[in-house]
Amino acid sequence: MAELEVICDCDHRFNVPESLRGGMSNCPSCGKAAAVPGGPEKLFWLVLAFWILLAMVVLVPSAVYLFYNGYTLAGWGVVVFGCLLVIAVVLSM
Ligand SMILES: [Zn+2]
């Protein structure tokens, strides 16, 4: 199995399993959690999944609301408010 080299803040180098890519691992020398390099792809999918989830949470109820209440100004107001809410949540992270 492939291993990744981690360099801890204390300058100790150690290897961790490939499966920990992009995660954290405790340094065997000082015991602190050290970041394992790599993993941009995993982060990308995490972000994408997050956005899809947010879109589902906001857009699906908005679409249902518009469908049952007609495409009124108030309906679009709910959609715009939902989008602003998502943007506010994302920016606050
Ligand atoms: Zn260390």
PDB file of the backbone (N, CA, C, O) and the ligand in Angstrom, with CONECT records:
HET     ZN  A 101       1
ATOM      1  N   MET A   1       0.847  -1.200   0.000  1.00  0.00           N
ATOM      2  CA  MET A   1       0.000   0.000   0.000  1.00  0.00           C
ATOM      3  C   MET A   1       0.883   1.251   0.000  1.00  0.00           C
ATOM      4  O   MET A   1       1.893   1.321   0.700  1.00  0.00           O
ATOM      5  N   ALA A   2       0.481   2.212  -0.788  1.00  0.00           N
ATOM      6  CA  ALA A   2       1.256   3.456  -0.888  1.00  0.00           C
ATOM      7  C   ALA A   2       1.168   4.236   0.416  1.00  0.00           C
ATOM      8  O   ALA A   2       0.159   4.213   1.121  1.00  0.00           O
ATOM      9  N   GLU A   3       2.271   4.931   0.711  1.00  0.00           N
ATOM     10  CA  GLU A   3       2.287   5.754   1.921  1.00  0.00           C
ATOM     11  C   GLU A   3       2.645   7.182   1.570  1.00  0.00           C
ATOM     12  O   GLU A   3       3.315   7.443   0.571  1.00  0.00           O
ATOM     13  N   LEU A   4       2.190   8.100   2.402  1.00  0.00           N
ATOM     14  CA  LEU A   4       2.478   9.521   2.212  1.00  0.00           C
ATOM     15  C   LEU A   4       3.390   9.979   3.332  1.00  0.00           C
ATOM     16  O   LEU A   4       3.268   9.538   4.475  1.00  0.00           O
ATOM     17  N   GLU A   5       4.323  10.886   2.980  1.00  0.00           N
ATOM     18  CA  GLU A   5       5.203  11.427   4.009  1.00  0.00           C
ATOM     19  C   GLU A   5       4.587  12.694   4.591  1.00  0.00           C
ATOM     20  O   GLU A   5       4.185  13.606   3.869  1.00  0.00           O
ATOM     21  N   VAL A   6       4.527  12.720   5.916  1.00  0.00           N
ATOM     22  CA  VAL A   6       4.001  13.888   6.616  1.00  0.00           C
ATOM     23  C   VAL A   6       5.143  14.541   7.371  1.00  0.00           C
ATOM     24  O   VAL A   6       5.936  13.868   8.031  1.00  0.00           O
ATOM     25  N   ILE A   7       5.218  15.869   7.266  1.00  0.00           N
ATOM     26  CA  ILE A   7       6.223  16.615   8.030  1.00  0.00           C
ATOM     27  C   ILE A   7       5.488  17.405   9.106  1.00  0.00           C
ATOM     28  O   ILE A   7       4.709  18.309   8.802  1.00  0.00           O
ATOM     29  N   CYS A   8       5.734  17.065  10.333  1.00  0.00           N
ATOM     30  CA  CYS A   8       5.059  17.712  11.458  1.00  0.00           C
ATOM     31  C   CYS A   8       5.672  19.074  11.759  1.00  0.00           C
ATOM     32  O   CYS A   8       6.764  19.392  11.287  1.00  0.00           O
ATOM     33  N   ASP A   9       4.960  19.876  12.547  1.00  0.00           N
ATOM     34  CA  ASP A   9       5.469  21.185  12.971  1.00  0.00           C
ATOM     35  C   ASP A   9       6.783  21.038  13.746  1.00  0.00           C
ATOM     36  O   ASP A   9       7.614  21.947  13.757  1.00  0.00           O
ATOM     37  N   CYS A  10       6.956  19.884  14.390  1.00  0.00           N
ATOM     38  CA  CYS A  10       8.170  19.662  15.181  1.00  0.00           C
ATOM     39  C   CYS A  10       9.320  19.140  14.319  1.00  0.00           C
ATOM     40  O   CYS A  10      10.359  18.730  14.836  1.00  0.00           O
ATOM     41  N   ASP A  11       9.116  19.160  12.963  1.00  0.00           N
ATOM     42  CA  ASP A  11      10.124  18.736  11.983  1.00  0.00           C
ATOM     43  C   ASP A  11      10.341  17.226  11.941  1.00  0.00           C
ATOM     44  O   ASP A  11      11.260  16.750  11.274  1.00  0.00           O
ATOM     45  N   HIS A  12       9.506  16.477  12.643  1.00  0.00           N
ATOM     46  CA  HIS A  12       9.582  15.025  12.559  1.00  0.00           C
ATOM     47  C   HIS A  12       8.863  14.567  11.289  1.00  0.00           C
ATOM     48  O   HIS A  12       7.768  15.034  10.974  1.00  0.00           O
ATOM     49  N   ARG A  13       9.503  13.643  10.568  1.00  0.00           N
ATOM     50  CA  ARG A  13       8.896  13.104   9.345  1.00  0.00           C
ATOM     51  C   ARG A  13       8.432  11.683   9.610  1.00  0.00           C
ATOM     52  O   ARG A  13       9.150  10.880  10.207  1.00  0.00           O
ATOM     53  N   PHE A  14       7.229  11.386   9.159  1.00  0.00           N
ATOM     54  CA  PHE A  14       6.728  10.014   9.313  1.00  0.00           C
ATOM     55  C   PHE A  14       5.787   9.697   8.175  1.00  0.00           C
ATOM     56  O   PHE A  14       5.298  10.599   7.496  1.00  0.00           O
ATOM     57  N   ASN A  15       5.529   8.410   7.962  1.00  0.00           N
ATOM     58  CA  ASN A  15       4.661   7.976   6.870  1.00  0.00           C
ATOM     59  C   ASN A  15       3.300   7.554   7.386  1.00  0.00           C
ATOM     60  O   ASN A  15       3.174   6.966   8.460  1.00  0.00           O
ATOM     61  N   VAL A  16       2.281   7.869   6.593  1.00  0.00           N
ATOM     62  CA  VAL A  16       0.917   7.453   6.929  1.00  0.00           C
ATOM     63  C   VAL A  16       0.321   6.751   5.709  1.00  0.00           C
ATOM     64  O   VAL A  16       0.783   6.965   4.588  1.00  0.00           O
ATOM     65  N   PRO A  17      -0.694   5.922   5.915  1.00  0.00           N
ATOM     66  CA  PRO A  17      -1.343   5.246   4.775  1.00  0.00           C
ATOM     67  C   PRO A  17      -1.966   6.255   3.808  1.00  0.00           C
ATOM     68  O   PRO A  17      -2.419   7.327   4.211  1.00  0.00           O
ATOM     69  N   GLU A  18      -1.977   5.891   2.538  1.00  0.00           N
ATOM     70  CA  GLU A  18      -2.543   6.715   1.468  1.00  0.00           C
ATOM     71  C   GLU A  18      -3.983   7.129   1.780  1.00  0.00           C
ATOM     72  O   GLU A  18      -4.431   8.191   1.348  1.00  0.00           O
ATOM     73  N   SER A  19      -4.703   6.296   2.526  1.00  0.00           N
ATOM     74  CA  SER A  19      -6.117   6.555   2.809  1.00  0.00           C
ATOM     75  C   SER A  19      -6.326   7.793   3.673  1.00  0.00           C
ATOM     76  O   SER A  19      -7.440   8.308   3.766  1.00  0.00           O
ATOM     77  N   LEU A  20      -5.242   8.277   4.314  1.00  0.00           N
ATOM     78  CA  LEU A  20      -5.365   9.463   5.167  1.00  0.00           C
ATOM     79  C   LEU A  20      -5.100  10.751   4.390  1.00  0.00           C
ATOM     80  O   LEU A  20      -5.035  11.830   4.978  1.00  0.00           O
ATOM     81  N   ARG A  21      -4.945  10.636   3.061  1.00  0.00           N
ATOM     82  CA  ARG A  21      -4.647  11.801   2.213  1.00  0.00           C
ATOM     83  C   ARG A  21      -5.621  12.942   2.498  1.00  0.00           C
ATOM     84  O   ARG A  21      -6.838  12.758   2.501  1.00  0.00           O
ATOM     85  N   GLY A  22      -5.051  14.130   2.737  1.00  0.00           N
ATOM     86  CA  GLY A  22      -5.874  15.314   2.968  1.00  0.00           C
ATOM     87  C   GLY A  22      -6.468  15.393   4.365  1.00  0.00           C
ATOM     88  O   GLY A  22      -7.185  16.342   4.683  1.00  0.00           O
ATOM     89  N   GLY A  23      -6.176  14.404   5.201  1.00  0.00           N
ATOM     90  CA  GLY A  23      -6.742  14.403   6.549  1.00  0.00           C
ATOM     91  C   GLY A  23      -5.711  14.795   7.593  1.00  0.00           C
ATOM     92  O   GLY A  23      -4.779  15.551   7.315  1.00  0.00           O
ATOM     93  N   MET A  24      -5.890  14.272   8.793  1.00  0.00           N
ATOM     94  CA  MET A  24      -4.972  14.576   9.882  1.00  0.00           C
ATOM     95  C   MET A  24      -4.443  13.267  10.447  1.00  0.00           C
ATOM     96  O   MET A  24      -5.110  12.233  10.407  1.00  0.00           O
ATOM     97  N   SER A  25      -3.212  13.342  10.980  1.00  0.00           N
ATOM     98  CA  SER A  25      -2.632  12.170  11.624  1.00  0.00           C
ATOM     99  C   SER A  25      -1.788  12.632  12.806  1.00  0.00           C
ATOM    100  O   SER A  25      -1.122  13.665  12.728  1.00  0.00           O
ATOM    101  N   ASN A  26      -1.814  11.881  13.887  1.00  0.00           N
ATOM    102  CA  ASN A  26      -1.038  12.266  15.056  1.00  0.00           C
ATOM    103  C   ASN A  26       0.431  11.938  14.840  1.00  0.00           C
ATOM    104  O   ASN A  26       0.788  10.839  14.415  1.00  0.00           O
ATOM    105  N   CYS A  27       1.267  12.914  15.142  1.00  0.00           N
ATOM    106  CA  CYS A  27       2.707  12.740  15.011  1.00  0.00           C
ATOM    107  C   CYS A  27       3.188  11.751  16.082  1.00  0.00           C
ATOM    108  O   CYS A  27       2.871  11.915  17.260  1.00  0.00           O
ATOM    109  N   PRO A  28       3.950  10.728  15.680  1.00  0.00           N
ATOM    110  CA  PRO A  28       4.434   9.754  16.674  1.00  0.00           C
ATOM    111  C   PRO A  28       5.499  10.340  17.600  1.00  0.00           C
ATOM    112  O   PRO A  28       5.789   9.775  18.655  1.00  0.00           O
ATOM    113  N   SER A  29       6.074  11.463  17.209  1.00  0.00           N
ATOM    114  CA  SER A  29       7.130  12.074  18.007  1.00  0.00           C
ATOM    115  C   SER A  29       6.578  12.997  19.090  1.00  0.00           C
ATOM    116  O   SER A  29       6.918  12.855  20.265  1.00  0.00           O
ATOM    117  N   CYS A  30       5.707  13.964  18.685  1.00  0.00           N
ATOM    118  CA  CYS A  30       5.218  14.938  19.656  1.00  0.00           C
ATOM    119  C   CYS A  30       3.741  14.733  19.996  1.00  0.00           C
ATOM    120  O   CYS A  30       3.233  15.348  20.933  1.00  0.00           O
ATOM    121  N   GLY A  31       3.045  13.871  19.242  1.00  0.00           N
ATOM    122  CA  GLY A  31       1.660  13.547  19.571  1.00  0.00           C
ATOM    123  C   GLY A  31       0.633  14.529  19.051  1.00  0.00           C
ATOM    124  O   GLY A  31      -0.568  14.303  19.193  1.00  0.00           O
ATOM    125  N   LYS A  32       1.090  15.622  18.448  1.00  0.00           N
ATOM    126  CA  LYS A  32       0.140  16.598  17.919  1.00  0.00           C
ATOM    127  C   LYS A  32      -0.419  16.136  16.567  1.00  0.00           C
ATOM    128  O   LYS A  32       0.210  15.352  15.855  1.00  0.00           O
ATOM    129  N   ALA A  33      -1.611  16.637  16.230  1.00  0.00           N
ATOM    130  CA  ALA A  33      -2.211  16.309  14.938  1.00  0.00           C
ATOM    131  C   ALA A  33      -1.493  17.075  13.844  1.00  0.00           C
ATOM    132  O   ALA A  33      -1.353  18.296  13.924  1.00  0.00           O
ATOM    133  N   ALA A  34      -1.036  16.363  12.819  1.00  0.00           N
ATOM    134  CA  ALA A  34      -0.350  16.986  11.691  1.00  0.00           C
ATOM    135  C   ALA A  34      -1.184  16.773  10.435  1.00  0.00           C
ATOM    136  O   ALA A  34      -1.794  15.719  10.257  1.00  0.00           O
ATOM    137  N   ALA A  35      -1.206  17.779   9.567  1.00  0.00           N
ATOM    138  CA  ALA A  35      -1.979  17.698   8.331  1.00  0.00           C
ATOM    139  C   ALA A  35      -1.279  16.781   7.331  1.00  0.00           C
ATOM    140  O   ALA A  35      -0.080  16.919   7.089  1.00  0.00           O
ATOM    141  N   VAL A  36      -2.027  15.849   6.755  1.00  0.00           N
ATOM    142  CA  VAL A  36      -1.497  14.973   5.727  1.00  0.00           C
ATOM    143  C   VAL A  36      -1.675  15.684   4.382  1.00  0.00           C
ATOM    144  O   VAL A  36      -2.778  16.139   4.079  1.00  0.00           O
ATOM    145  N   PRO A  37      -0.618  15.792   3.567  1.00  0.00           N
ATOM    146  CA  PRO A  37      -0.721  16.545   2.311  1.00  0.00           C
ATOM    147  C   PRO A  37      -1.639  15.873   1.296  1.00  0.00           C
ATOM    148  O   PRO A  37      -2.045  14.722   1.458  1.00  0.00           O
ATOM    149  N   GLY A  38      -1.950  16.624   0.250  1.00  0.00           N
ATOM    150  CA  GLY A  38      -2.780  16.105  -0.832  1.00  0.00           C
ATOM    151  C   GLY A  38      -4.257  16.257  -0.546  1.00  0.00           C
ATOM    152  O   GLY A  38      -4.661  16.892   0.428  1.00  0.00           O
ATOM    153  N   GLY A  39      -5.049  15.666  -1.411  1.00  0.00           N
ATOM    154  CA  GLY A  39      -6.481  15.646  -1.179  1.00  0.00           C
ATOM    155  C   GLY A  39      -7.291  16.791  -1.749  1.00  0.00           C
ATOM    156  O   GLY A  39      -8.395  17.036  -1.263  1.00  0.00           O
ATOM    157  N   PRO A  40      -6.794  17.521  -2.774  1.00  0.00           N
ATOM    158  CA  PRO A  40      -7.630  18.581  -3.335  1.00  0.00           C
ATOM    159  C   PRO A  40      -8.875  18.030  -4.018  1.00  0.00           C
ATOM    160  O   PRO A  40      -9.916  18.686  -4.046  1.00  0.00           O
ATOM    161  N   GLU A  41      -8.766  16.829  -4.566  1.00  0.00           N
ATOM    162  CA  GLU A  41      -9.921  16.243  -5.256  1.00  0.00           C
ATOM    163  C   GLU A  41     -11.037  15.942  -4.268  1.00  0.00           C
ATOM    164  O   GLU A  41     -12.212  16.183  -4.542  1.00  0.00           O
ATOM    165  N   LYS A  42     -10.651  15.416  -3.122  1.00  0.00           N
ATOM    166  CA  LYS A  42     -11.639  15.089  -2.102  1.00  0.00           C
ATOM    167  C   LYS A  42     -12.347  16.372  -1.643  1.00  0.00           C
ATOM    168  O   LYS A  42     -13.564  16.392  -1.461  1.00  0.00           O
ATOM    169  N   LEU A  43     -11.563  17.432  -1.462  1.00  0.00           N
ATOM    170  CA  LEU A  43     -12.116  18.719  -1.033  1.00  0.00           C
ATOM    171  C   LEU A  43     -13.067  19.260  -2.093  1.00  0.00           C
ATOM    172  O   LEU A  43     -14.129  19.797  -1.778  1.00  0.00           O
ATOM    173  N   PHE A  44     -12.670  19.110  -3.353  1.00  0.00           N
ATOM    174  CA  PHE A  44     -13.497  19.586  -4.454  1.00  0.00           C
ATOM    175  C   PHE A  44     -14.867  18.913  -4.429  1.00  0.00           C
ATOM    176  O   PHE A  44     -15.892  19.579  -4.572  1.00  0.00           O
ATOM    177  N   TRP A  45     -14.882  17.597  -4.247  1.00  0.00           N
ATOM    178  CA  TRP A  45     -16.149  16.872  -4.226  1.00  0.00           C
ATOM    179  C   TRP A  45     -16.967  17.227  -2.997  1.00  0.00           C
ATOM    180  O   TRP A  45     -18.197  17.258  -3.040  1.00  0.00           O
ATOM    181  N   LEU A  46     -16.265  17.495  -1.896  1.00  0.00           N
ATOM    182  CA  LEU A  46     -16.954  17.888  -0.665  1.00  0.00           C
ATOM    183  C   LEU A  46     -17.665  19.214  -0.888  1.00  0.00           C
ATOM    184  O   LEU A  46     -18.823  19.378  -0.502  1.00  0.00           O
ATOM    185  N   VAL A  47     -16.965  20.167  -1.515  1.00  0.00           N
ATOM    186  CA  VAL A  47     -17.542  21.488  -1.791  1.00  0.00           C
ATOM    187  C   VAL A  47     -18.713  21.357  -2.757  1.00  0.00           C
ATOM    188  O   VAL A  47     -19.759  21.981  -2.580  1.00  0.00           O
ATOM    189  N   LEU A  48     -18.514  20.529  -3.785  1.00  0.00           N
ATOM    190  CA  LEU A  48     -19.568  20.328  -4.773  1.00  0.00           C
ATOM    191  C   LEU A  48     -20.814  19.727  -4.128  1.00  0.00           C
ATOM    192  O   LEU A  48     -21.936  20.161  -4.388  1.00  0.00           O
ATOM    193  N   ALA A  49     -20.596  18.717  -3.280  1.00  0.00           N
ATOM    194  CA  ALA A  49     -21.711  18.070  -2.587  1.00  0.00           C
ATOM    195  C   ALA A  49     -22.429  19.068  -1.683  1.00  0.00           C
ATOM    196  O   ALA A  49     -23.654  19.045  -1.557  1.00  0.00           O
ATOM    197  N   PHE A  50     -21.646  19.942  -1.058  1.00  0.00           N
ATOM    198  CA  PHE A  50     -22.209  20.959  -0.177  1.00  0.00           C
ATOM    199  C   PHE A  50     -23.108  21.904  -0.960  1.00  0.00           C
ATOM    200  O   PHE A  50     -24.208  22.240  -0.519  1.00  0.00           O
ATOM    201  N   TRP A  51     -22.629  22.332  -2.129  1.00  0.00           N
ATOM    202  CA  TRP A  51     -23.408  23.252  -2.953  1.00  0.00           C
ATOM    203  C   TRP A  51     -24.682  22.600  -3.462  1.00  0.00           C
ATOM    204  O   TRP A  51     -25.740  23.230  -3.485  1.00  0.00           O
ATOM    205  N   ILE A  52     -24.585  21.343  -3.868  1.00  0.00           N
ATOM    206  CA  ILE A  52     -25.761  20.620  -4.363  1.00  0.00           C
ATOM    207  C   ILE A  52     -26.783  20.492  -3.243  1.00  0.00           C
ATOM    208  O   ILE A  52     -27.983  20.647  -3.466  1.00  0.00           O
ATOM    209  N   LEU A  53     -26.301  20.206  -2.037  1.00  0.00           N
ATOM    210  CA  LEU A  53     -27.175  20.060  -0.876  1.00  0.00           C
ATOM    211  C   LEU A  53     -27.893  21.379  -0.598  1.00  0.00           C
ATOM    212  O   LEU A  53     -29.101  21.400  -0.363  1.00  0.00           O
ATOM    213  N   LEU A  54     -27.135  22.483  -0.628  1.00  0.00           N
ATOM    214  CA  LEU A  54     -27.724  23.803  -0.380  1.00  0.00           C
ATOM    215  C   LEU A  54     -28.759  24.140  -1.453  1.00  0.00           C
ATOM    216  O   LEU A  54     -29.829  24.674  -1.159  1.00  0.00           O
ATOM    217  N   ALA A  55     -28.417  23.817  -2.699  1.00  0.00           N
ATOM    218  CA  ALA A  55     -29.328  24.095  -3.808  1.00  0.00           C
ATOM    219  C   ALA A  55     -30.627  23.322  -3.616  1.00  0.00           C
ATOM    220  O   ALA A  55     -31.714  23.840  -3.871  1.00  0.00           O
ATOM    221  N   MET A  56     -30.500  22.063  -3.158  1.00  0.00           N
ATOM    222  CA  MET A  56     -31.686  21.229  -2.923  1.00  0.00           C
ATOM    223  C   MET A  56     -32.536  21.828  -1.816  1.00  0.00           C
ATOM    224  O   MET A  56     -33.759  21.914  -1.926  1.00  0.00           O
ATOM    225  N   VAL A  57     -31.861  22.243  -0.740  1.00  0.00           N
ATOM    226  CA  VAL A  57     -32.558  22.760   0.437  1.00  0.00           C
ATOM    227  C   VAL A  57     -33.317  24.044   0.094  1.00  0.00           C
ATOM    228  O   VAL A  57     -34.419  24.270   0.594  1.00  0.00           O
ATOM    229  N   VAL A  58     -32.731  24.875  -0.751  1.00  0.00           N
ATOM    230  CA  VAL A  58     -33.342  26.171  -1.066  1.00  0.00           C
ATOM    231  C   VAL A  58     -34.214  26.121  -2.319  1.00  0.00           C
ATOM    232  O   VAL A  58     -35.349  26.597  -2.316  1.00  0.00           O
ATOM    233  N   LEU A  59     -33.673  25.540  -3.386  1.00  0.00           N
ATOM    234  CA  LEU A  59     -34.358  25.630  -4.670  1.00  0.00           C
ATOM    235  C   LEU A  59     -35.571  24.721  -4.778  1.00  0.00           C
ATOM    236  O   LEU A  59     -36.569  25.096  -5.393  1.00  0.00           O
ATOM    237  N   VAL A  60     -35.501  23.530  -4.190  1.00  0.00           N
ATOM    238  CA  VAL A  60     -36.629  22.610  -4.301  1.00  0.00           C
ATOM    239  C   VAL A  60     -37.872  23.161  -3.586  1.00  0.00           C
ATOM    240  O   VAL A  60     -38.948  23.198  -4.182  1.00  0.00           O
ATOM    241  N   PRO A  61     -37.744  23.590  -2.320  1.00  0.00           N
ATOM    242  CA  PRO A  61     -38.920  24.193  -1.669  1.00  0.00           C
ATOM    243  C   PRO A  61     -39.379  25.451  -2.398  1.00  0.00           C
ATOM    244  O   PRO A  61     -40.578  25.718  -2.473  1.00  0.00           O
ATOM    245  N   SER A  62     -38.441  26.222  -2.933  1.00  0.00           N
ATOM    246  CA  SER A  62     -38.798  27.431  -3.670  1.00  0.00           C
ATOM    247  C   SER A  62     -39.606  27.080  -4.912  1.00  0.00           C
ATOM    248  O   SER A  62     -40.615  27.721  -5.208  1.00  0.00           O
ATOM    249  N   ALA A  63     -39.159  26.060  -5.636  1.00  0.00           N
ATOM    250  CA  ALA A  63     -39.840  25.634  -6.855  1.00  0.00           C
ATOM    251  C   ALA A  63     -41.244  25.132  -6.519  1.00  0.00           C
ATOM    252  O   ALA A  63     -42.200  25.420  -7.239  1.00  0.00           O
ATOM    253  N   VAL A  64     -41.364  24.375  -5.415  1.00  0.00           N
ATOM    254  CA  VAL A  64     -42.668  23.859  -4.983  1.00  0.00           C
ATOM    255  C   VAL A  64     -43.582  25.013  -4.612  1.00  0.00           C
ATOM    256  O   VAL A  64     -44.760  25.030  -4.968  1.00  0.00           O
ATOM    257  N   TYR A  65     -43.023  25.976  -3.892  1.00  0.00           N
ATOM    258  CA  TYR A  65     -43.787  27.148  -3.475  1.00  0.00           C
ATOM    259  C   TYR A  65     -44.313  27.895  -4.697  1.00  0.00           C
ATOM    260  O   TYR A  65     -45.485  28.269  -4.753  1.00  0.00           O
ATOM    261  N   LEU A  66     -43.434  28.106  -5.674  1.00  0.00           N
ATOM    262  CA  LEU A  66     -43.827  28.827  -6.893  1.00  0.00           C
ATOM    263  C   LEU A  66     -44.905  28.057  -7.652  1.00  0.00           C
ATOM    264  O   LEU A  66     -45.843  28.644  -8.194  1.00  0.00           O
ATOM    265  N   PHE A  67     -44.753  26.729  -7.682  1.00  0.00           N
ATOM    266  CA  PHE A  67     -45.680  25.884  -8.431  1.00  0.00           C
ATOM    267  C   PHE A  67     -47.088  25.969  -7.854  1.00  0.00           C
ATOM    268  O   PHE A  67     -48.065  26.060  -8.596  1.00  0.00           O
ATOM    269  N   TYR A  68     -47.189  25.937  -6.515  1.00  0.00           N
ATOM    270  CA  TYR A  68     -48.505  25.897  -5.885  1.00  0.00           C
ATOM    271  C   TYR A  68     -49.107  27.282  -5.687  1.00  0.00           C
ATOM    272  O   TYR A  68     -50.326  27.410  -5.575  1.00  0.00           O
ATOM    273  N   ASN A  69     -48.282  28.315  -5.642  1.00  0.00           N
ATOM    274  CA  ASN A  69     -48.791  29.659  -5.384  1.00  0.00           C
ATOM    275  C   ASN A  69     -48.767  30.549  -6.617  1.00  0.00           C
ATOM    276  O   ASN A  69     -49.092  31.733  -6.537  1.00  0.00           O
ATOM    277  N   GLY A  70     -48.388  29.990  -7.745  1.00  0.00           N
ATOM    278  CA  GLY A  70     -48.296  30.797  -8.954  1.00  0.00           C
ATOM    279  C   GLY A  70     -47.002  31.570  -8.958  1.00  0.00           C
ATOM    280  O   GLY A  70     -46.382  31.796  -7.919  1.00  0.00           O
ATOM    281  N   TYR A  71     -46.609  31.969 -10.145  1.00  0.00           N
ATOM    282  CA  TYR A  71     -45.334  32.679 -10.253  1.00  0.00           C
ATOM    283  C   TYR A  71     -45.534  34.158  -9.929  1.00  0.00           C
ATOM    284  O   TYR A  71     -45.440  35.034 -10.789  1.00  0.00           O
ATOM    285  N   THR A  72     -45.813  34.390  -8.658  1.00  0.00           N
ATOM    286  CA  THR A  72     -46.100  35.748  -8.200  1.00  0.00           C
ATOM    287  C   THR A  72     -44.825  36.452  -7.761  1.00  0.00           C
ATOM    288  O   THR A  72     -43.766  35.836  -7.639  1.00  0.00           O
ATOM    289  N   LEU A  73     -44.945  37.729  -7.533  1.00  0.00           N
ATOM    290  CA  LEU A  73     -43.809  38.509  -7.043  1.00  0.00           C
ATOM    291  C   LEU A  73     -43.360  37.986  -5.678  1.00  0.00           C
ATOM    292  O   LEU A  73     -42.164  37.892  -5.401  1.00  0.00           O
ATOM    293  N   ALA A  74     -44.338  37.645  -4.827  1.00  0.00           N
ATOM    294  CA  ALA A  74     -44.015  37.119  -3.495  1.00  0.00           C
ATOM    295  C   ALA A  74     -43.253  35.798  -3.618  1.00  0.00           C
ATOM    296  O   ALA A  74     -42.318  35.535  -2.861  1.00  0.00           O
ATOM    297  N   GLY A  75     -43.670  34.971  -4.584  1.00  0.00           N
ATOM    298  CA  GLY A  75     -43.007  33.685  -4.807  1.00  0.00           C
ATOM    299  C   GLY A  75     -41.550  33.877  -5.178  1.00  0.00           C
ATOM    300  O   GLY A  75     -40.665  33.210  -4.641  1.00  0.00           O
ATOM    301  N   TRP A  76     -41.309  34.800  -6.104  1.00  0.00           N
ATOM    302  CA  TRP A  76     -39.930  35.086  -6.506  1.00  0.00           C
ATOM    303  C   TRP A  76     -39.155  35.695  -5.350  1.00  0.00           C
ATOM    304  O   TRP A  76     -37.950  35.485  -5.213  1.00  0.00           O
ATOM    305  N   GLY A  77     -39.872  36.462  -4.512  1.00  0.00           N
ATOM    306  CA  GLY A  77     -39.237  37.039  -3.324  1.00  0.00           C
ATOM    307  C   GLY A  77     -38.681  35.946  -2.422  1.00  0.00           C
ATOM    308  O   GLY A  77     -37.584  36.071  -1.877  1.00  0.00           O
ATOM    309  N   VAL A  78     -39.457  34.867  -2.270  1.00  0.00           N
ATOM    310  CA  VAL A  78     -39.009  33.730  -1.457  1.00  0.00           C
ATOM    311  C   VAL A  78     -37.756  33.110  -2.065  1.00  0.00           C
ATOM    312  O   VAL A  78     -36.817  32.770  -1.347  1.00  0.00           O
ATOM    313  N   VAL A  79     -37.742  32.964  -3.394  1.00  0.00           N
ATOM    314  CA  VAL A  79     -36.587  32.380  -4.077  1.00  0.00           C
ATOM    315  C   VAL A  79     -35.349  33.255  -3.875  1.00  0.00           C
ATOM    316  O   VAL A  79     -34.272  32.761  -3.541  1.00  0.00           O
ATOM    317  N   VAL A  80     -35.521  34.559  -4.083  1.00  0.00           N
ATOM    318  CA  VAL A  80     -34.396  35.491  -3.928  1.00  0.00           C
ATOM    319  C   VAL A  80     -33.901  35.482  -2.484  1.00  0.00           C
ATOM    320  O   VAL A  80     -32.696  35.486  -2.231  1.00  0.00           O
ATOM    321  N   PHE A  81     -34.854  35.471  -1.533  1.00  0.00           N
ATOM    322  CA  PHE A  81     -34.488  35.433  -0.121  1.00  0.00           C
ATOM    323  C   PHE A  81     -33.706  34.161   0.184  1.00  0.00           C
ATOM    324  O   PHE A  81     -32.715  34.201   0.913  1.00  0.00           O
ATOM    325  N   GLY A  82     -34.143  33.036  -0.368  1.00  0.00           N
ATOM    326  CA  GLY A  82     -33.454  31.762  -0.163  1.00  0.00           C
ATOM    327  C   GLY A  82     -32.034  31.811  -0.690  1.00  0.00           C
ATOM    328  O   GLY A  82     -31.101  31.339  -0.040  1.00  0.00           O
ATOM    329  N   CYS A  83     -31.875  32.394  -1.889  1.00  0.00           N
ATOM    330  CA  CYS A  83     -30.540  32.498  -2.482  1.00  0.00           C
ATOM    331  C   CYS A  83     -29.637  33.382  -1.625  1.00  0.00           C
ATOM    332  O   CYS A  83     -28.473  33.053  -1.394  1.00  0.00           O
ATOM    333  N   LEU A  84     -30.181  34.509  -1.153  1.00  0.00           N
ATOM    334  CA  LEU A  84     -29.408  35.411  -0.302  1.00  0.00           C
ATOM    335  C   LEU A  84     -29.011  34.710   0.994  1.00  0.00           C
ATOM    336  O   LEU A  84     -27.910  34.903   1.509  1.00  0.00           O
ATOM    337  N   LEU A  85     -29.931  33.890   1.512  1.00  0.00           N
ATOM    338  CA  LEU A  85     -29.671  33.137   2.741  1.00  0.00           C
ATOM    339  C   LEU A  85     -28.491  32.189   2.526  1.00  0.00           C
ATOM    340  O   LEU A  85     -27.604  32.089   3.373  1.00  0.00           O
ATOM    341  N   VAL A  86     -28.488  31.491   1.381  1.00  0.00           N
ATOM    342  CA  VAL A  86     -27.404  30.559   1.056  1.00  0.00           C
ATOM    343  C   VAL A  86     -26.087  31.314   0.963  1.00  0.00           C
ATOM    344  O   VAL A  86     -25.073  30.884   1.513  1.00  0.00           O
ATOM    345  N   ILE A  87     -26.112  32.455   0.254  1.00  0.00           N
ATOM    346  CA  ILE A  87     -24.892  33.251   0.083  1.00  0.00           C
ATOM    347  C   ILE A  87     -24.368  33.707   1.441  1.00  0.00           C
ATOM    348  O   ILE A  87     -23.166  33.664   1.702  1.00  0.00           O
ATOM    349  N   ALA A  88     -25.298  34.150   2.314  1.00  0.00           N
ATOM    350  CA  ALA A  88     -24.913  34.607   3.649  1.00  0.00           C
ATOM    351  C   ALA A  88     -24.274  33.469   4.446  1.00  0.00           C
ATOM    352  O   ALA A  88     -23.273  33.670   5.135  1.00  0.00           O
ATOM    353  N   VAL A  89     -24.863  32.270   4.345  1.00  0.00           N
ATOM    354  CA  VAL A  89     -24.337  31.115   5.066  1.00  0.00           C
ATOM    355  C   VAL A  89     -22.947  30.762   4.560  1.00  0.00           C
ATOM    356  O   VAL A  89     -22.039  30.499   5.348  1.00  0.00           O
ATOM    357  N   VAL A  90     -22.784  30.758   3.235  1.00  0.00           N
ATOM    358  CA  VAL A  90     -21.488  30.397   2.627  1.00  0.00           C
ATOM    359  C   VAL A  90     -20.421  31.412   3.019  1.00  0.00           C
ATOM    360  O   VAL A  90     -19.300  31.038   3.363  1.00  0.00           O
ATOM    361  N   LEU A  91     -20.775  32.717   2.965  1.00  0.00           N
ATOM    362  CA  LEU A  91     -19.798  33.746   3.284  1.00  0.00           C
ATOM    363  C   LEU A  91     -19.413  33.739   4.760  1.00  0.00           C
ATOM    364  O   LEU A  91     -18.313  34.158   5.122  1.00  0.00           O
ATOM    365  N   SER A  92     -20.324  33.259   5.613  1.00  0.00           N
ATOM    366  CA  SER A  92     -20.049  33.269   7.050  1.00  0.00           C
ATOM    367  C   SER A  92     -19.163  32.102   7.462  1.00  0.00           C
ATOM    368  O   SER A  92     -18.744  32.033   8.618  1.00  0.00           O
ATOM    369  N   MET A  93     -18.867  31.183   6.545  1.00  0.00           N
ATOM    370  CA  MET A  93     -18.048  30.024   6.904  1.00  0.00           C
ATOM    371  C   MET A  93     -16.553  30.339   6.806  1.00  0.00           C
ATOM    372  O   MET A  93     -15.721  29.472   7.074  1.00  0.00           O
TER     373      MET A  93
HETATM  374 ZN    ZN A 101       5.452  16.260  15.799  1.00  0.00          ZN2+
END
